[in-house]
Amino acid sequence: MIKAFIFLIYFLLLVAIFFNSKTHFISSLLILEAVVLVSLIISCFITSVVASSFSLWIVLLTLSVCEASLGLSLLVAMIKVKGSDLMKPYFLL
């Protein structure tokens, strides 16, 4: 249970870093992927304690793969349009 608490603190730290990363789109995507992986680890700890079914873990893993592919497609589209992955002009809107 202590490991789950440590991963929860790590999760909150990554979320705070995610909301403060405003320069490059790729760094925001990497931080978001780390947040998803930590949430997968936390859900794995919780499901191993509560139940023996890992269906929640598989659903979260599927959603994280979808999120990664969507983020990568947005990154490629933004680089094709703008030529870089800087996010500064998007925060001015």
mmCIF file of the C-alpha atoms, coordinates in Angstrom:
data_MODEL
# 
_entry.id   MODEL 
# 
loop_
_atom_site.group_PDB 
_atom_site.id 
_atom_site.type_symbol 
_atom_site.label_atom_id 
_atom_site.label_alt_id 
_atom_site.label_comp_id 
_atom_site.label_asym_id 
_atom_site.label_entity_id 
_atom_site.label_seq_id 
_atom_site.pdbx_PDB_ins_code 
_atom_site.Cartn_x 
_atom_site.Cartn_y 
_atom_site.Cartn_z 
_atom_site.occupancy 
_atom_site.B_iso_or_equiv 
_atom_site.pdbx_formal_charge 
_atom_site.auth_seq_id 
_atom_site.auth_comp_id 
_atom_site.auth_asym_id 
_atom_site.auth_atom_id 
_atom_site.pdbx_PDB_model_num 
ATOM 1  C CA . MET A 1 1  ? 0.000   0.000   0.000   1.00 0.00 ? 1  MET A CA 1 
ATOM 2  C CA . ILE A 1 2  ? 2.960   2.302   0.594   1.00 0.00 ? 2  ILE A CA 1 
ATOM 3  C CA . LYS A 1 3  ? 4.047   1.773   -3.020  1.00 0.00 ? 3  LYS A CA 1 
ATOM 4  C CA . ALA A 1 4  ? 0.639   2.890   -4.253  1.00 0.00 ? 4  ALA A CA 1 
ATOM 5  C CA . PHE A 1 5  ? 0.906   6.039   -2.130  1.00 0.00 ? 5  PHE A CA 1 
ATOM 6  C CA . ILE A 1 6  ? 4.364   6.791   -3.535  1.00 0.00 ? 6  ILE A CA 1 
ATOM 7  C CA . PHE A 1 7  ? 3.046   6.353   -7.071  1.00 0.00 ? 7  PHE A CA 1 
ATOM 8  C CA . LEU A 1 8  ? 0.098   8.614   -6.216  1.00 0.00 ? 8  LEU A CA 1 
ATOM 9  C CA . ILE A 1 9  ? 2.500   11.351  -5.126  1.00 0.00 ? 9  ILE A CA 1 
ATOM 10 C CA . TYR A 1 10 ? 4.482   10.804  -8.322  1.00 0.00 ? 10 TYR A CA 1 
ATOM 11 C CA . PHE A 1 11 ? 1.222   11.030  -10.302 1.00 0.00 ? 11 PHE A CA 1 
ATOM 12 C CA . LEU A 1 12 ? 0.310   14.367  -8.712  1.00 0.00 ? 12 LEU A CA 1 
ATOM 13 C CA . LEU A 1 13 ? 3.807   15.686  -9.342  1.00 0.00 ? 13 LEU A CA 1 
ATOM 14 C CA . LEU A 1 14 ? 3.600   14.731  -13.008 1.00 0.00 ? 14 LEU A CA 1 
ATOM 15 C CA . VAL A 1 15 ? 0.197   16.389  -13.355 1.00 0.00 ? 15 VAL A CA 1 
ATOM 16 C CA . ALA A 1 16 ? 1.610   19.598  -11.879 1.00 0.00 ? 16 ALA A CA 1 
ATOM 17 C CA . ILE A 1 17 ? 4.563   19.452  -14.269 1.00 0.00 ? 17 ILE A CA 1 
ATOM 18 C CA . PHE A 1 18 ? 2.181   18.812  -17.172 1.00 0.00 ? 18 PHE A CA 1 
ATOM 19 C CA . PHE A 1 19 ? 0.196   21.967  -16.459 1.00 0.00 ? 19 PHE A CA 1 
ATOM 20 C CA . ASN A 1 20 ? 3.411   23.985  -16.245 1.00 0.00 ? 20 ASN A CA 1 
ATOM 21 C CA . SER A 1 21 ? 4.975   22.716  -19.483 1.00 0.00 ? 21 SER A CA 1 
ATOM 22 C CA . LYS A 1 22 ? 4.131   25.343  -22.062 1.00 0.00 ? 22 LYS A CA 1 
ATOM 23 C CA . THR A 1 23 ? 6.988   25.331  -24.545 1.00 0.00 ? 23 THR A CA 1 
ATOM 24 C CA . HIS A 1 24 ? 7.100   22.135  -26.594 1.00 0.00 ? 24 HIS A CA 1 
ATOM 25 C CA . PHE A 1 25 ? 4.233   19.869  -27.535 1.00 0.00 ? 25 PHE A CA 1 
ATOM 26 C CA . ILE A 1 26 ? 6.433   16.764  -27.463 1.00 0.00 ? 26 ILE A CA 1 
ATOM 27 C CA . SER A 1 27 ? 7.468   17.339  -23.838 1.00 0.00 ? 27 SER A CA 1 
ATOM 28 C CA . SER A 1 28 ? 3.819   17.711  -22.863 1.00 0.00 ? 28 SER A CA 1 
ATOM 29 C CA . LEU A 1 29 ? 3.014   14.439  -24.618 1.00 0.00 ? 29 LEU A CA 1 
ATOM 30 C CA . LEU A 1 30 ? 5.854   12.636  -22.840 1.00 0.00 ? 30 LEU A CA 1 
ATOM 31 C CA . ILE A 1 31 ? 4.705   13.905  -19.455 1.00 0.00 ? 31 ILE A CA 1 
ATOM 32 C CA . LEU A 1 32 ? 1.134   12.898  -20.278 1.00 0.00 ? 32 LEU A CA 1 
ATOM 33 C CA . GLU A 1 33 ? 2.317   9.395   -21.183 1.00 0.00 ? 33 GLU A CA 1 
ATOM 34 C CA . ALA A 1 34 ? 4.160   9.160   -17.862 1.00 0.00 ? 34 ALA A CA 1 
ATOM 35 C CA . VAL A 1 35 ? 0.952   10.189  -16.074 1.00 0.00 ? 35 VAL A CA 1 
ATOM 36 C CA . VAL A 1 36 ? -0.943  7.433   -17.870 1.00 0.00 ? 36 VAL A CA 1 
ATOM 37 C CA . LEU A 1 37 ? 1.714   4.846   -17.021 1.00 0.00 ? 37 LEU A CA 1 
ATOM 38 C CA . VAL A 1 38 ? 1.660   5.827   -13.346 1.00 0.00 ? 38 VAL A CA 1 
ATOM 39 C CA . SER A 1 39 ? -2.131  5.578   -13.328 1.00 0.00 ? 39 SER A CA 1 
ATOM 40 C CA . LEU A 1 40 ? -1.793  2.099   -14.837 1.00 0.00 ? 40 LEU A CA 1 
ATOM 41 C CA . ILE A 1 41 ? 0.591   1.083   -12.067 1.00 0.00 ? 41 ILE A CA 1 
ATOM 42 C CA . ILE A 1 42 ? -1.710  2.498   -9.390  1.00 0.00 ? 42 ILE A CA 1 
ATOM 43 C CA . SER A 1 43 ? -4.705  0.681   -10.872 1.00 0.00 ? 43 SER A CA 1 
ATOM 44 C CA . CYS A 1 44 ? -2.673  -2.526  -10.988 1.00 0.00 ? 44 CYS A CA 1 
ATOM 45 C CA . PHE A 1 45 ? -1.896  -2.175  -7.274  1.00 0.00 ? 45 PHE A CA 1 
ATOM 46 C CA . ILE A 1 46 ? -5.521  -1.442  -6.435  1.00 0.00 ? 46 ILE A CA 1 
ATOM 47 C CA . THR A 1 47 ? -6.942  -4.307  -8.482  1.00 0.00 ? 47 THR A CA 1 
ATOM 48 C CA . SER A 1 48 ? -4.459  -6.758  -7.019  1.00 0.00 ? 48 SER A CA 1 
ATOM 49 C CA . VAL A 1 49 ? -5.605  -5.814  -3.509  1.00 0.00 ? 49 VAL A CA 1 
ATOM 50 C CA . VAL A 1 50 ? -9.351  -5.556  -4.164  1.00 0.00 ? 50 VAL A CA 1 
ATOM 51 C CA . ALA A 1 51 ? -10.078 -8.161  -6.824  1.00 0.00 ? 51 ALA A CA 1 
ATOM 52 C CA . SER A 1 52 ? -8.317  -10.649 -9.000  1.00 0.00 ? 52 SER A CA 1 
ATOM 53 C CA . SER A 1 53 ? -9.777  -9.233  -12.225 1.00 0.00 ? 53 SER A CA 1 
ATOM 54 C CA . PHE A 1 54 ? -7.566  -7.026  -14.344 1.00 0.00 ? 54 PHE A CA 1 
ATOM 55 C CA . SER A 1 55 ? -10.256 -5.808  -16.735 1.00 0.00 ? 55 SER A CA 1 
ATOM 56 C CA . LEU A 1 56 ? -9.891  -2.211  -15.516 1.00 0.00 ? 56 LEU A CA 1 
ATOM 57 C CA . TRP A 1 57 ? -6.177  -2.411  -16.196 1.00 0.00 ? 57 TRP A CA 1 
ATOM 58 C CA . ILE A 1 58 ? -6.760  -3.624  -19.750 1.00 0.00 ? 58 ILE A CA 1 
ATOM 59 C CA . VAL A 1 59 ? -9.290  -0.841  -20.393 1.00 0.00 ? 59 VAL A CA 1 
ATOM 60 C CA . LEU A 1 60 ? -6.831  1.788   -19.116 1.00 0.00 ? 60 LEU A CA 1 
ATOM 61 C CA . LEU A 1 61 ? -4.067  0.285   -21.218 1.00 0.00 ? 61 LEU A CA 1 
ATOM 62 C CA . THR A 1 62 ? -6.292  0.457   -24.302 1.00 0.00 ? 62 THR A CA 1 
ATOM 63 C CA . LEU A 1 63 ? -7.189  4.082   -23.592 1.00 0.00 ? 63 LEU A CA 1 
ATOM 64 C CA . SER A 1 64 ? -3.533  4.985   -23.098 1.00 0.00 ? 64 SER A CA 1 
ATOM 65 C CA . VAL A 1 65 ? -2.656  3.488   -26.483 1.00 0.00 ? 65 VAL A CA 1 
ATOM 66 C CA . CYS A 1 66 ? -5.476  5.486   -28.095 1.00 0.00 ? 66 CYS A CA 1 
ATOM 67 C CA . GLU A 1 67 ? -4.280  8.636   -26.334 1.00 0.00 ? 67 GLU A CA 1 
ATOM 68 C CA . ALA A 1 68 ? -0.713  8.077   -27.506 1.00 0.00 ? 68 ALA A CA 1 
ATOM 69 C CA . SER A 1 69 ? -1.746  7.573   -31.118 1.00 0.00 ? 69 SER A CA 1 
ATOM 70 C CA . LEU A 1 70 ? -3.983  10.645  -31.051 1.00 0.00 ? 70 LEU A CA 1 
ATOM 71 C CA . GLY A 1 71 ? -1.196  12.746  -29.548 1.00 0.00 ? 71 GLY A CA 1 
ATOM 72 C CA . LEU A 1 72 ? 1.282   11.531  -32.134 1.00 0.00 ? 72 LEU A CA 1 
ATOM 73 C CA . SER A 1 73 ? -1.103  12.310  -34.981 1.00 0.00 ? 73 SER A CA 1 
ATOM 74 C CA . LEU A 1 74 ? -1.690  15.806  -33.569 1.00 0.00 ? 74 LEU A CA 1 
ATOM 75 C CA . LEU A 1 75 ? 2.065   16.312  -33.283 1.00 0.00 ? 75 LEU A CA 1 
ATOM 76 C CA . VAL A 1 76 ? 2.633   15.260  -36.898 1.00 0.00 ? 76 VAL A CA 1 
ATOM 77 C CA . ALA A 1 77 ? -0.207  17.484  -38.117 1.00 0.00 ? 77 ALA A CA 1 
ATOM 78 C CA . MET A 1 78 ? 1.086   20.468  -36.156 1.00 0.00 ? 78 MET A CA 1 
ATOM 79 C CA . ILE A 1 79 ? 4.624   19.981  -37.446 1.00 0.00 ? 79 ILE A CA 1 
ATOM 80 C CA . LYS A 1 80 ? 3.304   19.766  -41.026 1.00 0.00 ? 80 LYS A CA 1 
ATOM 81 C CA . VAL A 1 81 ? 1.348   22.996  -40.630 1.00 0.00 ? 81 VAL A CA 1 
ATOM 82 C CA . LYS A 1 82 ? 3.707   25.067  -38.473 1.00 0.00 ? 82 LYS A CA 1 
ATOM 83 C CA . GLY A 1 83 ? 7.088   23.467  -38.983 1.00 0.00 ? 83 GLY A CA 1 
ATOM 84 C CA . SER A 1 84 ? 7.831   23.133  -35.252 1.00 0.00 ? 84 SER A CA 1 
ATOM 85 C CA . ASP A 1 85 ? 6.264   21.841  -32.060 1.00 0.00 ? 85 ASP A CA 1 
ATOM 86 C CA . LEU A 1 86 ? 6.371   25.080  -30.087 1.00 0.00 ? 86 LEU A CA 1 
ATOM 87 C CA . MET A 1 87 ? 3.109   25.794  -28.285 1.00 0.00 ? 87 MET A CA 1 
ATOM 88 C CA . LYS A 1 88 ? 3.590   29.470  -27.425 1.00 0.00 ? 88 LYS A CA 1 
ATOM 89 C CA . PRO A 1 89 ? 1.237   30.905  -30.091 1.00 0.00 ? 89 PRO A CA 1 
ATOM 90 C CA . TYR A 1 90 ? -1.537  28.523  -29.027 1.00 0.00 ? 90 TYR A CA 1 
ATOM 91 C CA . PHE A 1 91 ? -1.588  29.881  -25.471 1.00 0.00 ? 91 PHE A CA 1 
ATOM 92 C CA . LEU A 1 92 ? -2.292  33.396  -26.729 1.00 0.00 ? 92 LEU A CA 1 
ATOM 93 C CA . LEU A 1 93 ? -5.740  32.417  -28.022 1.00 0.00 ? 93 LEU A CA 1 
# 
